[in-house]
Amino acid sequence: MASASETQFSLRYSRASRLLHWLTVLLVLTTIPAGLVMVQEGLPRALQDTLFLYHKNIGPIILLLVVLRLVVRLIAAPPPLPASVSALQALAAKVVHWLLYIVLVALVISGIVRVQAGGFPMEVWDPLLGGMIAKDEALAKSASGFHELAKSVLIVLIAMHVGAAALHGLVKRDGVFSRMWPPA
C-alpha cells in the first residue's frame, strides 16, 4: 500500500513539467506587459526599443518552452484530477490547457511573421530565423491583427486558468493546485 506522501507525489506533475510551466508563466507574464507598454504613444525611444527587443526575442523562447512542455506531457502524462472534480470541470480544464498551448504557439508564429514581414530584425534569432519571410506590408498588417486578437484570447485564458487555480488552491483545497506547486 502506498504511503500518503507517495500518493501525494504521484498526484503531482513531473518536476520537468512544473519547472517548464513556471518558467513559461514568468516569461509570458513579463512579455504581455512589455507588449502592451511598447506600443504606447510618447514613450522615450530608448525604453520603447528595449521593450520591443525584449518582447520579440522572448517569443521564440516561449515557443521552445511550449514545445518542450508538450514533449514532457507525452512522456509523463498529467496526474489524475481528484474525484471531487466534476466531468464538466475536467473537460473545461483540458480545453483551457490545450487552448493555452495553441494560442501561445499562434502568438509566437504571428509575432515572427509580423516582425519579418515588416522588415525588422529579430536580433538574437536572425541567424536561425532571419530571411524566412520576405518584406510584405500586407502580410505584416494581417499578422499584427491576428497577434492582437490572439493576445486578447490569451489574456482571457490566463484569467480563467488563474481563477480556477485560485478556486482549487484557496477555496476548495482539493489538491488540484498542489499538482503544479511548488515549481521544483
Buried (B, 14 or more C-beta within 10 A) or exposed (E): EEEEEEEEEEBBBBEBBBBBBBBBBEBBEEBBEBBEEBEEEEBEEEEBEBBBBBBBBBBBBBBEBBEBBBEBBEEEEBBEBBEEBEEEBEEBBEEBBEBBBBBBBBBBBBBBBBBBBBEEEBEBBEEEBEEEBEEBEEBBEBBBEBBEBBBEBBEEBBEBBEEBBEBBBEEBEBBBBBBBBEEE
